[in-house]
Amino acid sequence: MEIDQYMHHKVKIIVLATAVMLLWNELAAQYPESISSVDCPREKISALLSQENVFTGEILWFKIYCSSILFPGEELSSLAFIELVSSENTSILRKKILLKHGEGTGEFKIPENLPTGIYYILAYTNWMKNFGEESFFRKEMIIVNPYQPFSNKYDSLSFVEKHDETSVTDINANKLKIIPDKNKYSTREHVTMKIETVSLPGKTITGRLSVSVYRKEPKMIFSAKKSKEKELIKAPENITFMPDYHGILLSGKLTDNSGHATPFAFVTASSPGKGTDIKSHITDRNGNFHFLLEPKEGEKEIVITLPAGDMKISLEESFWNGFRGPPDSLVLILNREAVSFLKEKYACYQLLDRFKKQYFIKNTPVENVPDTNVFYSKPHQLIKLGNYIDLDSLREYFYELVPAVKFAQRNGEIEISVLDPLTMTYVEDKPGIFLDGILYDNFSAIADIPVEEIDRIAVLPTSYYYKDFSFGGIIDIHTKKSDFNSVKPLPNMTRFIYPLSHVAEWRFLSLDYSIADPSDRIPDLRFLLHWEPVVRIEKSGEALIQFYTGDVKGIFVVKVVGLSDDGEILQAESEINVY
């Protein structure tokens, strides 16, 4: 039996992949240190939080920074994952954050029913999972529910504070410099700050700065119930998780009805819509498959086609879901300074709620621009059915307008063949019939689609090779809605909505008191004065920040974070006094 070009190509890929994997395992066993340092570049990740401690009902904004030794020439990950984890190790909130040049922003709306306690922010990438959760960014924080009682433990002794252990550079390194126009400000006064980056010795900021200005919080004391040594970050023995490299990875596993992995099976994926594209993957020895999707925000509808209808897929869980090795169990100890701060914030919180004045607004949903790209070259024919007189069936349109495509009925089933107009011979391979962007080989169902639902037909009547596919011509049909609802999915198809990345739901509202309004008697009781996740750096190497103070007096912390051109996460901190 002759092996066709497609199968020959697939066999070569399988043999090559197997050889590479065997070589990797052999080298890793003989030279573990060399392999881990050269072939397993580590990523570092950090997050700037808009506040260190929040009340329930508040919004916690964050900016994520991620880099590796390859940065900025290559970015390993286009996606970061962030979780809010309770002290009981329950993942409360989870989001995927799209990374562009190592940066991504998002927010958590803290549920109003959360109990007061210690929580953790956990951030990581898919690639970092290979190195274990010791490599993740983690930060303890306090969430206070002002409407639920909680016990206070006072202690006037000196406490050992648990500091955040991240890749952020020490503040006293003077690699960023914050220069306010004044040291003291009155309430509702305009503040202008200059941030200098030119003092960096041989370094520049590649991306954009992020800034948070919030009321200085007393140090919340964490007392550990038990002591546990910090685990070292080790090189992975095996690469289990692939990076979201230049896209968003969709991973899963193919099994048969008995639950056994199906190795070396051909799986395809595509999406209904205005465009037409198709991806393919051969499962590995464990039945795993991977598809790289376009890095976008929002959701995407996916149709995965399996080799047979009696097979099943299970998608890989994207999130880590809390800690695999929970950290030290911590007890919150509130001294009098902390209690006084929380009582003051609670009073302001109640007044804000009574006046119904919000300092954040809900974003207007923005619809994604439909993808109209097609994978094939310019078609030989493009027919808009609206430009022709109405006919009774799709077969009649092909018969009258597309002589290169022949419909035939055998044993009650429709068969389609393609005639190459150059050679005037029928193309041997099976044609690729696409409906609303999905490869669909039930020709009888396509022939039965009411013609009034069809918008256009594109025809390419010649052999066409695309990635792992070999088509005996292409027939691309799009309905007016392009939603792939004019036919039933085939038994070997799985259709689902896949979340790509977080879409910002809320936006921080910066107030402007440049024009006094005598009728505005509502107090401005914000503890978060300013949140600006994207601050552009001018050619001079400087950036400008402007905002207004509110009616809350006291010391406010100014935090600035940026990313240097060699991937170092830089941070600066300053204070201003509002009196």
N, C-alpha and C positions, 0 to 999 in steps of 0.2 A: 504494500500500500504506500503510495507516494505521500510524503509529508509536505503540506503546503507551506508557503512562505511564512505565513503567520505563526504556525505551530513551530516551525524551525527557529524563528526568532525568539519565541517564548522559551524553548528548551535552552537556547544559548544563555538567556538571562538567568534562568534557574541555576544552571551549572556555574555561571560566574558568581552569582550571589552566594551560593553554597561554598565556593572556593574562598571567597573573601571572608566569610564568617569563620571557616575553619582556620584560616591564617590568623585572624584576630584572636581567637581563643588560644592558639599556640603561642603567639607573641605575648599575650597578656599573662600566660602562665610562666613564661621564661623571664620576661622583663616587665614586671608589674609597675615599677616606679616610672620607667620610661614611657610606657603606654599611657599611663594615667596623666602624665604631665603634658604629653604632646597631643594625644588624640582625644582627650576629654577636657576641653576648656571649661572652666567653671564660670558661672554667672554670679554676679552680686546684685542684690536688690535692696532697695530701701523705700520708705514711704514717709512723706510729710503729711501729718494730720493737722486739720484746721484747729483742733483743740486737743488737749491731753485728756480731759475728763468732760463728760457730757451728761445732760439730763435726758431722760426718756422723752421722745417727741421731737428732740433736736435733730439736726442734720449734721453728720460728721463727713466733711469733705476730705479728700485725700489726693495726693499726687504721687505716682509711683515712678521710680527711676530704676533702670535695669541696664547692666553692661557686662562685658566680659573682656578677656585679653584680646579678643578679635575686634572689639569696638574701637572706633566707629566704622572701620572699613567693612565689617560684616556684623550684622545683628543676628544673634542666634534665635531669639524669640520675638515673635510679633504679638504675643499674648501673655498677660499675667493674670494670676488668680489671687483673689483676696477674700478672706473670710473674717467674720466676727465670731469668736469662739467663746463660749461661757466657761466658767471655772469647773463646770461638770463635764467639760469636753464635748459640748454640743455645738455644732455649727449653726449659728443663728441666722446669719446673713452671708450670702456668697455672691460674688460677681466676677465675670470675666472682663478684663480691661485691655483694650486694644493699645498696643505699644507702637509709637511712631518715633523713630530715632531714639529709642530707649526710654520714652516718656509716655505716661498715660494718666488720665484723671477720672475720677468717679466720686460717688457719694453713697453713704448709708443713711437712710431715714430710720432712726432708732425707734423700734416698736415701743408704744406707750405702756405695754403690759410687762415689760422686762423687770425683774426684781433688781434691787440695788446689789451691786457686787463687783467683783473683779472679772474683767473680760480680756481677751487677747485679740490683737490684730495679727493675722497670719497672711503673709504674701509670698508668692513663689511663682515659678514658671514650670512648664511641663518638663523641661530639661533638668531643672533642679531636683525633681523627684528622684532622679537616679542617684543623687548624692545624699538622700535622706533629709528629713525635716530639720536636722541640725544646720543645714545650709539656708533654711528659709529666713525671711525677715519675720521677727515677732516682737510685739510690744505690749506690755501690760497697760491697761487703762481702767478707769473707774466709770461705771455708768450708774447714775443715781436716779431712782424712781421717787420723785418728791411726794407721791401720793400713797406710798407704801411705807409703813414703819420699818426701821431697821435698828439694830443694836449698835451702840457706839462703845468703843473701848479707848479710854484716855490713858495716856502715859507720858509723863514729863521727862522721861529719860531720853538719852540720845539713841537714835535708831540707826541701824545699818540699812541704807536704801538700796534697792535692787535696780541697777541701771540698765537701760536698754543696750543690748549688745548687737550692734549692726555694723555695716560697712561705712557708715557716715564718718567723714573726716572730723578730727577734733576741732572744736570751735576756735580754739586759741591759735590755730595755724595761720590766721590772717590771710586766707586765700580769697575770701570775699570780705568786703568792707561795707558796712551800713553807715551812712552819714545822714542823720536827720537834720532838717533846717533849724530845729530847736530841741532842747532837752525837756522843756515843760510846755504843756498845751492846756488851754482852757477847754471847757466842754463845747462841743459843736464847732471846733476850730479846724481849719484846713491843715493837713499834714503833708509835707513833701519830703520824700527821702530819696537819696541817691545811693545806688549800689555800684561800687567799683569792682571790676574784675581785672583791671590792668595790673594789679599788684601780684598776680599769679606768676611765679617764677617759671617761665617757659611754658605756661599753660593758658589755654583759652576755654571759654564755655562754648560747647558745641550746640546745645539746644537752647531752651528757655528756662528762666528762673521761675520759681514758685514762691509765693509769699503768704504768710499767715500772721495776723496781728490779733492777739487775744489777751484778756485780763490775766495777769500773772496768777498762777495757781500754786497754793502751798503744796509741798511735796507730800503725796499720799504714801504712807508707810506700808510696805509689804513685809509681813513676817512669815518666813517659811516654816511650815510644820515639819518638814524634813529636809535634809540637805542631800543634794545629788550633784555629783561632779559633771561638769560640762563635757559632753561627748565631742570628740574631734570629727571634723568633716573628712570622710575617707573617699578615695576614688572608687567608683562603682566597679564591682566585679563583672557585671553584665549591663549592657545598655538595654533597659526595658522601655523607657519613655523617650519618644522622638521629640525633637524641638519643633515648635510652631515656626518653622523657618520660612520667612517671606509669605506667610499665610496662616490660616487657622486649621489645625489638624483635627480631622474627624477619624477616630480610631474605633475599631470594633473587632468582633470575633465571629467567624462562621462555623456553625455546627450542623450536624445532621439531626434527625428526629430523636436519636438516642442521646443527644448531648455531646457526642464525640466531635472533636475538632476536625475540620475539613481542610487539609493542607493542599497547597498548590492549585487552588480553584480560582477561576477568573470571575472577578466581581466588578461591576461598573456602577457609576454614580452620575447623576445629572439633576438638573433643576428645571421645573416648569417655568416658563416665562417667555419674554419677547425674543430672547437670544437662543442660540443652540450650541451646546458644548457637552462633552462627555469625558469622564475620567475613568481610569481602569486601574486595577491592582490585582496581583496574584497573591493569595494568602500564603503566609509562611508555614513552616512545619507545624506550628501550633494553631493554625487557622486564623491568625491575626491579619487585618488589613488596615490600610491608612489612605485617607484622601486629604489632599491639601486644598482647602477652600480659600476663596479670595478674602483678604483681611478687611472686613467691613463691620460696622456696628449693626445691631439689630438681629433679626432672625432670617433664616433661609429655609425654603422648602426643598427637601432632598428626596429623590427617588433612587433607591439602590436595587439593582437587578442581580439576582443570584443565578448560579448555573442551573438550579432546579427548584421546583416549587415546594419540595419537601425539606428544604434547608431553612435554617433560621440564623438571624444575626442578633448579637447583643452589643450595644454600644459601650465603649469604655467610659467609666465615670471620670469626668474631667477634674473634679475637686478632690482634695486630700481629705476633707471632712473632719476637721479637728486634728488632734495630735494622735499619732500612733504610739508615741512614748510620751505620755502627759508630763508637763513640767512640774516643778515643785508645787505642792499644794500651798497656796498663799492665804493669809488672813489679813484683812484690811484693818489697820489701826488708825483711827481718826484722832489726832490731837486737837486741842482747842482752836488752834489757828485754822485747821482744815474745817472744823465744824462751823466756825464763824464765817468762813468763805462760802460754804455751802448754804448757810442760812441766808446770807446776803443775795446769793444768786437765786435762791428759791423765791425770795420776796420779789425780785425783779421778774422772775419767770411767771409768777402769778399775775403781776401787773400787765406784762406783755400779753398774757392770755386773756385778761379782762378787756384790754383795749383792742384786742383782735388785730394787732399790728404785727405783720410778718416782715422778716428781713430776708426772705428768700421767695422766689416765685417758681411756679411749675413751668417747665419748658413746653413749648408747643411742639407736638410730635411732627417730625419731618419724614415724609415718605422717601424711601430709597428710590433713586433713579433706576428704572428697570434696565437690566443689562440686555442690550440688543446685539451684542457681538456674536458672530458665528465662527465655528472652528475651521470651516472649509473656505476655499478660495472663491472668487466671484463665480456665481452659478451660470450655467449655460442659458437657462431660462428663469425668469422671475415673473410670475403671473399673479396679478391682483384680480381676484374674481369679481370685484365690484366694477371693473372696467369692461365686463362682457355681459352679454345677455344671460338671463337666468336659464340654467339647464336643470334637469331633474335629479342628477346624481353626480357624484365626484368622478365616477368612471367616464361619464360623458364628457366632462371637462378635459380629462386626460386624452380621451379619444380624439376630441376636436382640436385641442391646443398643444398637446405634448406627445407627438408621435414617437418619441424615443422611449416612452414608458408604455408597456403592454400589460393589460389586465387579462387574466385568464381564470376560468373557474373549473376546478377539477375536484370531483368527489365532494361537491358542496362547499369547497374552500377556495378563497381567492388567492391566486398567485400573481406576483408582480415580477416582471423581468425588464431589463434595461438594454436598449439598443445603442451601441456606440455610433454616433453619426459620422465619425471619421472612417472607421473600418466597416461600418454597416454589418457588424456581427454582434451577437448578444454577449454581454459581459458574463463571464463564468461565475464569479463570486456573487453571493447573495447581496442585494442592494440594502443600503442602510436607510430605513424609513423612520423619520423623526416626526413626532407629533408634539407641538408646543415645547420643543427642546428635549423630548424624551425619546430614546431609541425604543421603537414599538413594532413588534413583528407580527401582530395580529392584523393581517391585511384585510380580512373580512370586516372587522370592527371599524377600521378606518374607512372602508368603502361605504359603510352605512351611516357615516356622519352626515347630518343634514347640511346641504350646501350653503344654506343661509348662515351657518355658524362659522364657515371657513373664510379667512381673510386673504391668505396668500399661499402660493406654492413655489418653492425654489427647486430646480432640478439641475443636477450635475451628472450627465450620462456617460461617465467613464470611470475606470477603476481609480479608487482614491485611498491613499494610505495616510493614516493619522495616528501617531504614537503606536499603540498596540493593536490598532484596528486596520482591517483590510476590507473596504467596501466595494461592492460591484456597482458603483454609482450611488448617488445620494438623492433622496427625495425628502425635502424638508417642508412639512405642512404646519401652518399656524392658524389656529382659530382666532376669532376676533378678540376673545378674552385671554387667550394664551395661558389658560389655567389647567390644562390637561384634565378637564372634567367631561369632555365629550365622549370618552370611552372609559371602560373599567380597567383598573390596573391588572396586569397579568398575575397569575398565581405566584410567579417567582419574583414579584416586585414588592418592596417595602417602602411605604411613603410616610414621611414624618416631617415635623418642623424642628429644625436644629438651631439652638441659640448660638449666634456667632460671638458677639461681645456686647458689653453694657452700653446702653443709650442713656445719656444724661437726662434724668428726670427733673432735677431741680437746679436752679441757678441762684448764686449768691447775689443779693441786691445791695449795691453800694449806694449809700445815701449822699445827697448833695445839699449842703446848707449854704451855698453861695448866695442864694436869694432868700432872705428871711421871710417867713410866712407867719404873721401874727396870729392867724387862726389855728395854727398847728400847735396845740397845747399837749399833745400826746408825748409823754416822755420817751426818750430813746435810751432804752435800758439794755443795750446789747453788750454781751461779754465778748463776743467775736466781732471786732471792729472791721476787719478786712480779710478777704480771702481772694487771692488772685493766682490761679494755677499757671497762667501763661503770661510771663513778663518778658517782653522783647528786649534784647540787648542791642544798643546802637553800635555803629561802627567804631565809636570812640572807646568801646569796652565798658560803657556805663549803662545803667538802667534807671528809670525814674518810677517811683511809686507815689501815688497820691490818694488820699482818702480823708474823711472827716471823723473826728472823735464824736462820741455820743454824750450821754448824760451820766454815765457811770464813771466814777473817779477812781484813781489808783494807778498802780504800775501795770503797764501793758508790755507784753513780750512781742518782739518782732523776729520772726524766723524766716530765713531765706535759704533755699536749697537749689543747687544747680548741678550740672554734669560737665566735667572737664573733657577736653578733646581726647584724652587717653582713657576715658571711662571711669575716672574717679568721682565719687559722689561727694560734693562739697556742701558745707553748711556754715552759715553765720547766724549769730543771734545777738540782739541788742534789746534795749528797753527804753520806753518813753514814759513820762509821768503826765497823767491827766489830773488837774486839780480844780 
